[in-house]
Amino acid sequence: MRTRDFARYTLTAVRAQRGRSLLTLTGIAIGVAAVVLLTAIGEGIHRFVLAEFSQFGTNLIAVTPGKTSTMGMSGAMISNVRPLSVDDARALEQVPDVEAVVSVQNS
């Protein structure tokens, strides 16, 4: 089959089945739009998360108190033991290469 015959056969089939051709074209357009939209949303979320984590810089560390023992229950159901104190923050200031220490107390 020559290219010219193939093109004529294809156009005849598209004209004969206009509704089917329109639905097929619409389905392809929706599929391409969905892929582009989901890719853009994923890239946006990726950049947002990176910006949130890197806004403070790469040379910071946060130390938060934890429980000294676990009982198998959720921490929200029982009070947490807070073993860190202001003296711990002062001790961290004495560590070599530590530039600053900020202590925060949550009630």
Contacts in CASP RR format, 6 or more apart in sequence:
PFRMAT RR
TARGET T0000
AUTHOR 0000-0000-0000
METHOD contacts of the structure
MODEL  1
MRTRDFARYTLTAVRAQRGRSLLTLTGIAIGVAAVVLLTAIGEGIHRFVL
AEFSQFGTNLIAVTPGKTSTMGMSGAMISNVRPLSVDDARALEQVPDVEA
VVSVQNS
1 9 0 8 1.000
14 21 0 8 1.000
63 84 0 8 1.000
63 92 0 8 1.000
64 84 0 8 1.000
65 80 0 8 1.000
65 81 0 8 1.000
65 82 0 8 1.000
65 83 0 8 1.000
65 84 0 8 1.000
66 80 0 8 1.000
66 81 0 8 1.000
66 82 0 8 1.000
66 83 0 8 1.000
67 75 0 8 1.000
67 80 0 8 1.000
67 81 0 8 1.000
68 81 0 8 1.000
68 83 0 8 1.000
69 81 0 8 1.000
71 78 0 8 1.000
86 103 0 8 1.000
89 101 0 8 1.000
89 102 0 8 1.000
89 103 0 8 1.000
90 101 0 8 1.000
92 98 0 8 1.000
92 101 0 8 1.000
93 100 0 8 1.000
93 101 0 8 1.000
END
